[in-house]
């Protein structure tokens, strides 16, 4: 019988809190049960195990990321929209470093929900890239390059790899502006 006050949403949010504060590897059913003051078997009334939990966290994270990117892009076009998306993406990785790790993997072939939200994020960027008048192949290359820049920067920042005395914000904006300048030259 499910415990009163314990539901999937509370489980997911508590797991995200653990992931963001201690790392994704700290998210275990035992740790989660302790944090929620329940016994591990109680979790199985809401999830089918750790992989099920991580899938739910991934879906939650992708929806959160999509909403953040969509809000940032609103009423912007071209370079301004891409810069806003880049800033929102990095902000998300800073707010949710553990959850972020669960959002970067390509969706499983048969997971419609995750595929749908992942495609929504891609479509959001494709819509902005329409302002650059790129062909279909160039759009795919651009999305991959943009994502690589964002993920690379976020990963290095999370690992504390930026030790030089120049602002990382300045570096980030320099990189994004340089990348966008290459799109104008096509």
DRENKEVO-394205 format. One record per residue: residue in three letters; x, y, z of N, C-alpha, C in turn. Coordinates in Angstrom, 2 decimals. Layout:
<recs>
(rec 'ALA'; (X; Y; Z); (X; Y; Z); (X; Y; Z))
...
</recs>
This chain:
<recs>
(rec 'UNK'; (0.84; -1.19; 0.00); (0.00; 0.00; 0.00); (0.88; 1.25; 0.00))
(rec 'UNK'; (0.63; 2.21; -0.90); (1.44; 3.43; -0.96); (1.36; 4.23; 0.33))
(rec 'UNK'; (2.48; 4.77; 0.74); (2.55; 5.59; 1.96); (1.93; 6.96; 1.67))
(rec 'UNK'; (1.16; 7.46; 2.62); (0.51; 8.76; 2.49); (1.59; 9.84; 2.34))
(rec 'UNK'; (1.41; 10.72; 1.34); (2.36; 11.80; 1.12); (3.51; 11.43; 0.21))
(rec 'UNK'; (3.64; 10.15; -0.06); (4.71; 9.71; -0.97); (4.10; 9.47; -2.33))
(rec 'UNK'; (4.59; 10.19; -3.32); (4.12; 9.98; -4.69); (5.32; 10.10; -5.64))
(rec 'UNK'; (5.06; 9.81; -6.89); (6.14; 9.80; -7.88); (6.82; 11.16; -7.97))
(rec 'UNK'; (6.05; 12.22; -7.95); (6.62; 13.57; -8.06); (7.58; 13.87; -6.90))
(rec 'UNK'; (7.19; 13.51; -5.70); (8.05; 13.74; -4.53); (9.32; 12.88; -4.63))
(rec 'UNK'; (9.17; 11.67; -5.09); (10.32; 10.78; -5.26); (11.30; 11.37; -6.28))
(rec 'UNK'; (10.76; 11.82; -7.41); (11.61; 12.39; -8.47); (12.33; 13.64; -7.96))
(rec 'UNK'; (11.60; 14.54; -7.33); (12.21; 15.79; -6.85); (13.28; 15.52; -5.79))
(rec 'UNK'; (13.05; 14.55; -4.93); (14.05; 14.20; -3.92); (15.28; 13.58; -4.59))
(rec 'UNK'; (15.07; 12.74; -5.58); (16.19; 12.14; -6.31); (16.99; 13.20; -7.05))
(rec 'UNK'; (16.30; 14.19; -7.61); (16.98; 15.29; -8.30); (17.81; 16.09; -7.31))
(rec 'UNK'; (17.26; 16.35; -6.15); (18.00; 17.07; -5.11); (19.29; 16.33; -4.75))
(rec 'UNK'; (19.20; 15.03; -4.59); (20.38; 14.21; -4.30); (21.38; 14.32; -5.45))
(rec 'UNK'; (20.89; 14.14; -6.67); (21.76; 14.18; -7.85); (22.46; 15.52; -7.99))
(rec 'UNK'; (21.72; 16.60; -7.79); (22.29; 17.94; -7.96); (23.29; 18.29; -6.87))
(rec 'UNK'; (23.07; 17.78; -5.67); (23.95; 18.11; -4.55); (25.11; 17.14; -4.36))
(rec 'UNK'; (24.90; 15.87; -4.72); (25.90; 14.85; -4.44); (26.40; 14.10; -5.67))
(rec 'UNK'; (25.76; 14.32; -6.81); (26.13; 13.62; -8.03); (25.15; 12.50; -8.34))
(rec 'UNK'; (25.02; 12.19; -9.60); (24.04; 11.19; -10.04); (24.34; 9.80; -9.45))
(rec 'UNK'; (25.63; 9.50; -9.22); (25.98; 8.20; -8.66); (25.52; 8.05; -7.22))
(rec 'UNK'; (25.20; 9.15; -6.55); (24.69; 9.10; -5.17); (23.20; 8.74; -5.12))
(rec 'UNK'; (22.55; 8.77; -6.28); (21.13; 8.41; -6.32); (21.02; 6.89; -6.33))
(rec 'UNK'; (20.68; 6.35; -5.18); (20.41; 4.91; -5.04); (19.06; 4.78; -4.36))
(rec 'UNK'; (18.46; 3.62; -4.47); (17.17; 3.43; -3.82); (17.31; 3.52; -2.30))
(rec 'UNK'; (18.42; 3.03; -1.77); (18.65; 3.09; -0.32); (18.78; 4.55; 0.14))
(rec 'UNK'; (19.57; 5.33; -0.57); (19.74; 6.75; -0.22); (18.42; 7.49; -0.33))
(rec 'UNK'; (17.70; 7.24; -1.39); (16.41; 7.89; -1.62); (15.42; 7.52; -0.51))
(rec 'UNK'; (15.37; 6.25; -0.15); (14.46; 5.80; 0.90); (14.80; 6.48; 2.23))
(rec 'UNK'; (16.09; 6.55; 2.56); (16.51; 7.23; 3.79); (16.07; 8.69; 3.78))
(rec 'UNK'; (16.30; 9.36; 2.66); (15.96; 10.78; 2.56); (14.45; 11.00; 2.70))
(rec 'UNK'; (13.68; 10.05; 2.20); (12.22; 10.16; 2.27); (11.64; 9.54; 3.54))
(rec 'UNK'; (12.52; 8.99; 4.38); (12.11; 8.35; 5.64); (11.12; 7.20; 5.41))
(rec 'UNK'; (11.45; 6.38; 4.40); (10.66; 5.17; 4.12); (11.62; 4.01; 3.95))
(rec 'UNK'; (11.07; 2.83; 3.88); (11.88; 1.65; 3.57); (11.92; 1.51; 2.05))
(rec 'UNK'; (13.02; 1.00; 1.53); (13.20; 0.88; 0.07); (12.02; 0.22; -0.64))
(rec 'UNK'; (11.43; -0.86; -0.10); (10.31; -1.47; -0.80); (9.13; -0.53; -1.05))
(rec 'UNK'; (8.98; 0.51; -0.20); (7.88; 1.47; -0.40); (8.01; 2.22; -1.72))
(rec 'UNK'; (9.25; 2.36; -2.19); (9.48; 3.08; -3.45); (8.88; 2.31; -4.63))
(rec 'UNK'; (8.81; 0.98; -4.51); (8.35; 0.16; -5.62); (6.84; 0.29; -5.87))
(rec 'UNK'; (6.14; 0.99; -4.99); (4.74; 1.31; -5.27); (4.63; 2.41; -6.32))
(rec 'UNK'; (5.76; 3.07; -6.60); (5.76; 4.23; -7.51); (6.73; 4.09; -8.68))
(rec 'UNK'; (7.78; 3.32; -8.50); (8.79; 3.12; -9.56); (9.13; 1.64; -9.66))
(rec 'UNK'; (9.72; 1.25; -10.77); (10.09; -0.15; -11.00); (11.58; -0.39; -10.80))
(rec 'UNK'; (12.23; 0.41; -10.01); (13.65; 0.24; -9.76); (14.43; 1.49; -10.12))
(rec 'UNK'; (15.74; 1.40; -9.98); (16.61; 2.55; -10.21); (16.58; 3.02; -11.66))
(rec 'UNK'; (16.58; 2.10; -12.61); (16.55; 2.53; -14.02); (15.24; 3.24; -14.35))
(rec 'UNK'; (14.15; 2.79; -13.77); (12.86; 3.45; -13.95); (12.89; 4.86; -13.36))
(rec 'UNK'; (13.49; 4.99; -12.19); (13.61; 6.30; -11.55); (14.44; 7.24; -12.41))
(rec 'UNK'; (15.57; 6.76; -12.90); (16.44; 7.62; -13.73); (15.75; 8.02; -15.02))
(rec 'UNK'; (14.94; 7.15; -15.57); (14.18; 7.48; -16.77); (13.18; 8.60; -16.45))
(rec 'UNK'; (12.50; 8.49; -15.31); (11.55; 9.53; -14.89); (12.27; 10.85; -14.64))
(rec 'UNK'; (13.45; 10.78; -14.04); (14.24; 11.99; -13.79); (14.66; 12.62; -15.12))
(rec 'UNK'; (15.06; 11.78; -16.07); (15.45; 12.27; -17.39); (14.30; 13.00; -18.07))
(rec 'UNK'; (13.13; 12.40; -18.04); (11.95; 13.01; -18.63); (11.63; 14.35; -17.96))
(rec 'UNK'; (11.69; 14.36; -16.65); (11.45; 15.59; -15.89); (12.47; 16.66; -16.28))
(rec 'UNK'; (13.75; 16.27; -16.34); (14.82; 17.20; -16.69); (14.69; 17.75; -18.10))
(rec 'UNK'; (14.36; 16.89; -19.05); (14.20; 17.34; -20.43); (13.04; 18.32; -20.56))
(rec 'UNK'; (11.94; 18.06; -19.85); (10.82; 19.00; -19.87); (11.21; 20.33; -19.25))
(rec 'UNK'; (11.95; 20.28; -18.16); (12.42; 21.49; -17.50); (13.35; 22.28; -18.44))
(rec 'UNK'; (14.26; 21.57; -19.09); (15.19; 22.21; -20.03); (14.43; 22.82; -21.20))
(rec 'UNK'; (13.51; 22.07; -21.78); (12.72; 22.57; -22.90); (12.00; 23.87; -22.52))
(rec 'UNK'; (11.33; 23.86; -21.37); (10.61; 25.05; -20.93); (11.55; 26.24; -20.75))
(rec 'UNK'; (12.72; 25.99; -20.20); (13.71; 27.05; -19.97); (14.21; 27.62; -21.31))
(rec 'UNK'; (14.50; 26.75; -22.26); (14.98; 27.20; -23.58); (13.88; 27.95; -24.33))
(rec 'UNK'; (12.68; 27.42; -24.28); (11.55; 28.06; -24.98); (11.28; 29.45; -24.42))
(rec 'UNK'; (11.30; 29.56; -23.12); (11.07; 30.86; -22.47); (12.19; 31.85; -22.84))
(rec 'UNK'; (13.42; 31.38; -22.86); (14.57; 32.25; -23.19); (14.49; 32.74; -24.63))
(rec 'UNK'; (14.05; 31.89; -25.53); (13.99; 32.20; -26.96); (12.83; 33.13; -27.31))
(rec 'UNK'; (11.82; 33.14; -26.51); (10.59; 33.86; -26.80); (10.85; 35.29; -27.27))
(rec 'UNK'; (10.22; 35.63; -28.39); (10.29; 36.97; -28.97); (11.69; 37.37; -29.44))
(rec 'UNK'; (12.56; 36.39; -29.66); (13.91; 36.68; -30.17); (14.12; 35.93; -31.47))
(rec 'UNK'; (15.04; 36.43; -32.27); (15.34; 35.78; -33.54); (16.84; 35.74; -33.75))
(rec 'UNK'; (17.24; 34.89; -34.66); (18.61; 34.84; -35.15); (19.63; 34.75; -34.01))
(rec 'UNK'; (20.66; 35.58; -34.06); (21.74; 35.55; -33.06); (21.21; 35.74; -31.64))
(rec 'UNK'; (20.29; 36.68; -31.46); (19.76; 36.94; -30.12); (19.09; 35.69; -29.54))
(rec 'UNK'; (18.35; 34.98; -30.36); (17.68; 33.76; -29.91); (18.69; 32.67; -29.57))
(rec 'UNK'; (19.71; 32.51; -30.40); (20.73; 31.48; -30.14); (21.51; 31.80; -28.87))
(rec 'UNK'; (21.85; 33.06; -28.65); (22.56; 33.46; -27.43); (21.67; 33.21; -26.21))
(rec 'UNK'; (20.40; 33.54; -26.32); (19.46; 33.32; -25.21); (19.33; 31.83; -24.90))
(rec 'UNK'; (19.26; 31.01; -25.92); (19.18; 29.55; -25.72); (20.46; 29.05; -25.07))
(rec 'UNK'; (21.60; 29.52; -25.55); (22.88; 29.09; -24.98); (22.97; 29.48; -23.50))
(rec 'UNK'; (22.58; 30.69; -23.17); (22.60; 31.14; -21.78); (21.67; 30.31; -20.91))
(rec 'UNK'; (20.47; 30.03; -21.42); (19.50; 29.24; -20.66); (20.01; 27.81; -20.44))
(rec 'UNK'; (20.65; 27.26; -21.45); (21.20; 25.90; -21.35); (22.25; 25.84; -20.25))
(rec 'UNK'; (23.18; 26.78; -20.28); (24.24; 26.80; -19.27); (23.66; 27.07; -17.88))
(rec 'UNK'; (22.68; 27.92; -17.81); (22.02; 28.19; -16.52); (21.39; 26.90; -15.98))
(rec 'UNK'; (20.74; 26.13; -16.86); (20.15; 24.86; -16.45); (21.22; 23.91; -15.91))
(rec 'UNK'; (22.35; 23.83; -16.59); (23.41; 22.91; -16.13); (23.99; 23.35; -14.78))
(rec 'UNK'; (23.98; 24.63; -14.53); (24.46; 25.15; -13.24); (23.44; 24.90; -12.13))
(rec 'UNK'; (22.18; 25.03; -12.44); (21.12; 24.81; -11.45); (20.93; 23.34; -11.13))
(rec 'UNK'; (21.14; 22.49; -12.13); (20.86; 21.06; -12.00); (22.00; 20.21; -12.56))
(rec 'UNK'; (23.19; 20.28; -11.96); (24.32; 19.53; -12.52); (24.11; 18.01; -12.55))
(rec 'UNK'; (23.47; 17.46; -11.54); (23.22; 16.02; -11.52); (22.13; 15.62; -12.49))
(rec 'UNK'; (21.04; 16.36; -12.47); (19.94; 16.08; -13.39); (20.38; 16.24; -14.83))
(rec 'UNK'; (21.23; 17.23; -15.09); (21.73; 17.47; -16.45); (22.33; 16.21; -17.05))
(rec 'UNK'; (23.06; 15.45; -16.24); (23.69; 14.23; -16.75); (22.68; 13.26; -17.35))
(rec 'UNK'; (21.46; 13.30; -16.86); (20.42; 12.39; -17.36); (19.70; 12.94; -18.59))
(rec 'UNK'; (20.02; 14.14; -19.00); (19.33; 14.74; -20.15); (20.15; 14.68; -21.44))
(rec 'UNK'; (21.39; 14.24; -21.38); (22.25; 14.34; -22.55); (22.25; 13.10; -23.44))
(rec 'UNK'; (21.77; 12.00; -22.95); (21.77; 10.76; -23.73); (20.64; 10.79; -24.77))
(rec 'UNK'; (20.91; 10.26; -25.95); (19.86; 10.13; -26.96); (18.79; 9.18; -26.43))
(rec 'UNK'; (17.53; 9.43; -26.74); (16.46; 8.58; -26.20); (16.53; 7.15; -26.72))
(rec 'UNK'; (16.05; 6.22; -25.86); (15.92; 4.83; -26.29); (14.94; 4.79; -27.45))
(rec 'UNK'; (15.13; 3.84; -28.32); (14.32; 3.76; -29.54); (12.82; 3.67; -29.27))
(rec 'UNK'; (12.43; 2.99; -28.20); (11.00; 2.78; -27.96); (10.42; 3.69; -26.88))
(rec 'UNK'; (11.12; 4.73; -26.48); (10.63; 5.63; -25.44); (10.04; 6.88; -26.09))
(rec 'UNK'; (8.75; 6.81; -26.36); (8.05; 7.88; -27.07); (8.10; 9.22; -26.34))
(rec 'UNK'; (7.90; 9.20; -25.02); (7.86; 10.46; -24.26); (9.18; 11.20; -24.31))
(rec 'UNK'; (10.25; 10.49; -24.06); (11.56; 11.13; -24.07); (11.94; 11.55; -25.49))
(rec 'UNK'; (11.61; 10.73; -26.46); (11.88; 11.09; -27.85); (11.11; 12.34; -28.24))
(rec 'UNK'; (9.87; 12.44; -27.81); (9.04; 13.60; -28.15); (9.61; 14.90; -27.57))
(rec 'UNK'; (9.99; 14.89; -26.30); (10.51; 16.12; -25.69); (11.90; 16.44; -26.25))
(rec 'UNK'; (12.70; 15.41; -26.52); (14.02; 15.64; -27.13); (13.86; 16.27; -28.51))
(rec 'UNK'; (12.91; 15.76; -29.28); (12.64; 16.33; -30.60); (12.11; 17.75; -30.49))
(rec 'UNK'; (11.37; 18.04; -29.43); (10.88; 19.39; -29.20); (12.03; 20.38; -29.00))
(rec 'UNK'; (13.04; 19.95; -28.27); (14.23; 20.80; -28.05); (14.95; 21.04; -29.38))
(rec 'UNK'; (15.11; 19.98; -30.15); (15.77; 20.10; -31.46); (14.97; 21.01; -32.38))
(rec 'UNK'; (13.65; 20.83; -32.41); (12.80; 21.66; -33.26); (12.89; 23.14; -32.88))
(rec 'UNK'; (12.96; 23.40; -31.59); (13.11; 24.77; -31.11); (14.35; 25.42; -31.72))
(rec 'UNK'; (15.44; 24.68; -31.75); (16.69; 25.20; -32.30); (16.61; 25.28; -33.83))
(rec 'UNK'; (16.00; 24.28; -34.44); (15.83; 24.30; -35.91); (15.04; 25.54; -36.33))
(rec 'UNK'; (14.00; 25.86; -35.56); (13.19; 27.05; -35.89); (14.04; 28.31; -35.89))
(rec 'UNK'; (14.93; 28.44; -34.91); (15.81; 29.61; -34.86); (16.80; 29.57; -36.01))
(rec 'UNK'; (17.33; 28.38; -36.31); (18.32; 28.27; -37.38); (17.72; 28.58; -38.75))
(rec 'UNK'; (16.40; 28.55; -38.86); (15.75; 28.95; -40.10); (16.11; 30.39; -40.48))
(rec 'UNK'; (16.39; 31.22; -39.47); (16.78; 32.61; -39.72); (18.14; 32.70; -40.42))
(rec 'UNK'; (18.93; 31.64; -40.34); (20.28; 31.65; -40.92); (20.30; 31.10; -42.35))
(rec 'UNK'; (19.18; 30.60; -42.82); (19.05; 30.08; -44.18); (20.09; 29.01; -44.51))
(rec 'UNK'; (20.15; 28.01; -43.65); (21.05; 26.88; -43.85); (20.28; 25.75; -44.49))
(rec 'UNK'; (20.98; 24.91; -45.27); (20.30; 23.75; -45.81); (20.16; 22.70; -44.70))
(rec 'UNK'; (19.42; 21.65; -44.99); (19.09; 20.63; -43.98); (20.33; 19.99; -43.35))
(rec 'UNK'; (21.30; 19.66; -44.18); (22.53; 19.05; -43.67); (23.31; 20.03; -42.78))
(rec 'UNK'; (23.39; 21.27; -43.20); (24.10; 22.28; -42.41); (23.41; 22.52; -41.07))
(rec 'UNK'; (22.09; 22.41; -41.05); (21.36; 22.56; -39.78); (21.75; 21.45; -38.81))
(rec 'UNK'; (21.84; 20.24; -39.30); (22.24; 19.11; -38.43); (23.65; 19.33; -37.90))
(rec 'UNK'; (24.57; 19.72; -38.78); (25.95; 19.99; -38.33); (25.96; 21.12; -37.30))
(rec 'UNK'; (25.17; 22.15; -37.54); (25.12; 23.29; -36.63); (24.58; 22.89; -35.27))
(rec 'UNK'; (23.51; 22.10; -35.25); (22.95; 21.64; -33.98); (23.97; 20.81; -33.22))
(rec 'UNK'; (24.65; 19.92; -33.92); (25.67; 19.09; -33.26); (26.81; 19.96; -32.72))
(rec 'UNK'; (27.24; 20.93; -33.49); (28.31; 21.81; -33.05); (27.89; 22.65; -31.86))
(rec 'UNK'; (26.70; 23.21; -31.94); (26.16; 24.04; -30.86); (26.04; 23.23; -29.57))
(rec 'UNK'; (25.47; 22.05; -29.70); (25.32; 21.18; -28.52); (26.67; 20.77; -27.96))
(rec 'UNK'; (27.62; 20.50; -28.82); (28.97; 20.13; -28.37); (29.63; 21.27; -27.60))
(rec 'UNK'; (29.47; 22.47; -28.09); (30.02; 23.64; -27.39); (29.36; 23.77; -26.01))
(rec 'UNK'; (28.04; 23.71; -25.99); (27.33; 23.88; -24.72); (27.68; 22.78; -23.73))
(rec 'UNK'; (27.66; 21.54; -24.21); (27.98; 20.42; -23.30); (29.44; 20.46; -22.86))
(rec 'UNK'; (30.32; 20.74; -23.78); (31.74; 20.81; -23.42); (32.01; 21.87; -22.38))
(rec 'UNK'; (31.44; 23.04; -22.59); (31.64; 24.13; -21.64); (31.05; 23.76; -20.28))
(rec 'UNK'; (29.81; 23.26; -20.29); (29.14; 22.88; -19.04); (29.91; 21.80; -18.30))
(rec 'UNK'; (30.37; 20.80; -19.01); (31.11; 19.69; -18.39); (32.43; 20.17; -17.78))
(rec 'UNK'; (33.16; 20.97; -18.52); (34.42; 21.49; -18.00); (34.18; 22.40; -16.80))
(rec 'UNK'; (33.16; 23.23; -16.88); (32.85; 24.11; -15.76); (32.46; 23.30; -14.52))
(rec 'UNK'; (31.65; 22.27; -14.70); (31.23; 21.43; -13.56); (32.41; 20.71; -12.91))
(rec 'UNK'; (33.40; 20.39; -13.69); (34.57; 19.68; -13.17); (35.63; 20.63; -12.62))
(rec 'UNK'; (35.34; 21.94; -12.65); (36.28; 22.92; -12.12); (37.52; 23.09; -12.98))
(rec 'UNK'; (37.37; 22.92; -14.28); (38.51; 22.93; -15.19); (38.92; 24.32; -15.68))
(rec 'UNK'; (38.16; 25.35; -15.31); (38.48; 26.70; -15.76); (39.16; 27.46; -14.62))
(rec 'UNK'; (40.49; 27.45; -14.61); (41.22; 28.08; -13.53); (41.92; 29.38; -13.90))
(rec 'UNK'; (41.90; 29.73; -15.17); (42.58; 30.96; -15.59); (41.83; 32.18; -15.07))
(rec 'UNK'; (42.53; 33.30; -14.92); (41.95; 34.48; -14.24); (40.98; 35.33; -15.08))
(rec 'UNK'; (40.49; 34.83; -16.17); (39.54; 35.58; -16.99); (38.14; 35.00; -16.73))
(rec 'UNK'; (37.14; 35.86; -16.71); (35.76; 35.47; -16.44); (35.30; 34.36; -17.39))
(rec 'UNK'; (34.72; 33.31; -16.80); (34.18; 32.23; -17.63); (32.96; 32.72; -18.42))
(rec 'UNK'; (32.23; 33.68; -17.86); (31.09; 34.25; -18.60); (31.57; 34.93; -19.88))
(rec 'UNK'; (32.65; 35.69; -19.78); (33.21; 36.34; -20.96); (33.67; 35.31; -21.97))
(rec 'UNK'; (34.32; 34.27; -21.50); (34.78; 33.21; -22.39); (33.60; 32.55; -23.08))
(rec 'UNK'; (32.56; 32.25; -22.31); (31.38; 31.59; -22.88); (30.76; 32.44; -23.98))
(rec 'UNK'; (30.57; 33.72; -23.71); (29.97; 34.59; -24.72); (30.88; 34.77; -25.94))
(rec 'UNK'; (32.17; 34.81; -25.71); (33.12; 34.88; -26.83); (32.97; 33.65; -27.72))
(rec 'UNK'; (32.89; 32.48; -27.12); (32.77; 31.22; -27.87); (31.46; 31.19; -28.66))
(rec 'UNK'; (30.36; 31.54; -28.01); (29.06; 31.50; -28.69); (29.02; 32.51; -29.83))
(rec 'UNK'; (29.50; 33.72; -29.59); (29.50; 34.74; -30.66); (30.40; 34.32; -31.82))
(rec 'UNK'; (31.53; 33.69; -31.52); (32.42; 33.20; -32.58); (31.75; 32.12; -33.39))
(rec 'UNK'; (31.07; 31.20; -32.72); (30.35; 30.13; -33.40); (29.27; 30.72; -34.31))
(rec 'UNK'; (28.50; 31.65; -33.80); (27.43; 32.24; -34.58); (27.97; 33.03; -35.78))
(rec 'UNK'; (29.14; 33.62; -35.62); (29.76; 34.36; -36.73); (30.05; 33.43; -37.90))
(rec 'UNK'; (30.35; 32.17; -37.61); (30.63; 31.22; -38.71); (29.36; 30.92; -39.48))
(rec 'UNK'; (28.20; 31.02; -38.83); (26.94; 30.76; -39.54); (26.60; 31.89; -40.51))
(rec 'UNK'; (26.98; 33.09; -40.17); (26.73; 34.24; -41.04); (27.56; 34.18; -42.31))
(rec 'UNK'; (28.71; 33.50; -42.23); (29.62; 33.50; -43.39); (29.27; 32.43; -44.42))
(rec 'UNK'; (28.26; 31.65; -44.18); (27.91; 30.57; -45.11); (27.11; 31.06; -46.28))
</recs>
